[in-house]
Amino acid sequence: MFLRSFGRIKTSSITLSSTAQKLASTEVLEERMDNGRIALEVNNTEGEAAAYIGDENVTTTTGIPVPAGQTRIFPVQQGCAANIYGVGSGAVIIAEYF
């Protein structure tokens, strides 16, 4: 499933809204750890509605749905993971693999 093995996992909770939000922890964004990330896991286990994943223009119409109660893993190229955004309602748990 992963492009290469990982040695660290960083988890965080992000509350989604109708405005696209970066799906990365504050630590990853502030410390520019994006280059080491190999996968991003979106766990939509907190809410009752789907979360939608895409680029900075993602909407509930154009995004990849992650239904309530489900998880989806997105493999990422180094340097690109901070460009993944989400919209929806409720919180999602993000797992970032390094």
C-alpha positions in Angstrom: 0.0 0.0 0.0 2.8 2.4 0.8 5.4 3.6 -1.7 8.2 2.9 0.8 8.4 1.9 4.5 7.8 4.5 7.2 9.3 5.0 10.6 7.1 7.7 12.1 3.4 8.5 12.3 2.0 11.9 13.2 -1.7 12.1 14.1 -4.0 15.1 14.5 -7.7 16.2 14.3 -8.9 18.7 11.8 -12.4 20.2 11.8 -13.7 20.5 8.3 -16.0 23.2 7.0 -17.3 24.5 3.7 -13.9 26.2 3.1 -11.0 24.1 1.9 -8.5 23.3 4.6 -5.0 21.8 4.3 -5.0 18.2 5.5 -1.7 18.4 7.4 -0.9 18.9 11.0 0.3 22.3 12.2 3.7 20.8 13.1 4.1 19.5 9.5 3.2 22.8 8.0 5.3 25.0 10.4 8.3 22.8 10.3 8.1 22.1 6.5 8.2 18.3 7.1 6.2 17.7 3.9 9.3 16.4 2.1 9.4 13.4 4.3 5.8 12.4 4.2 4.9 9.3 2.1 1.2 8.9 2.8 -1.8 10.7 4.3 -4.6 8.8 5.9 -8.0 10.4 6.4 -10.2 8.8 9.1 -13.7 10.1 8.9 -14.8 8.3 12.1 -15.9 11.4 14.1 -18.7 12.9 11.9 -21.9 11.7 10.4 -21.3 13.1 6.9 -18.8 12.5 4.2 -15.5 14.4 4.0 -14.3 15.4 0.5 -10.7 15.4 -0.5 -9.0 17.3 -3.3 -7.0 20.4 -4.2 -7.3 23.9 -2.9 -10.6 24.3 -4.9 -12.2 21.1 -3.6 -16.0 21.1 -3.0 -18.5 18.5 -2.1 -19.2 18.1 -5.8 -15.6 17.8 -7.0 -13.9 16.0 -4.1 -13.1 12.4 -3.5 -15.6 11.3 -0.8 -14.6 9.6 2.4 -17.9 8.4 3.8 -18.7 8.7 7.5 -17.2 5.8 9.4 -14.6 5.1 6.7 -10.8 5.6 6.2 -8.9 6.3 3.0 -5.1 6.4 2.5 -3.6 8.7 -0.1 0.0 7.9 -1.2 1.9 11.2 -1.8 5.0 12.2 -3.7 7.6 14.0 -1.6 6.9 17.7 -1.5 3.3 17.5 -2.6 1.3 16.3 0.5 0.7 19.8 1.8 -1.4 20.4 -1.3 -4.2 18.0 -0.2 -7.3 19.8 1.1 -10.6 18.7 2.6 -14.1 20.1 3.0 -17.2 18.8 4.9 -18.6 19.1 8.4 -17.2 17.6 11.5 -13.7 16.5 12.5 -11.5 14.0 10.7 -8.4 12.3 12.2 -5.4 12.6 10.0 -2.5 10.2 10.1 0.7 11.3 8.4 3.3 8.7 7.6 7.0 9.6 7.4 
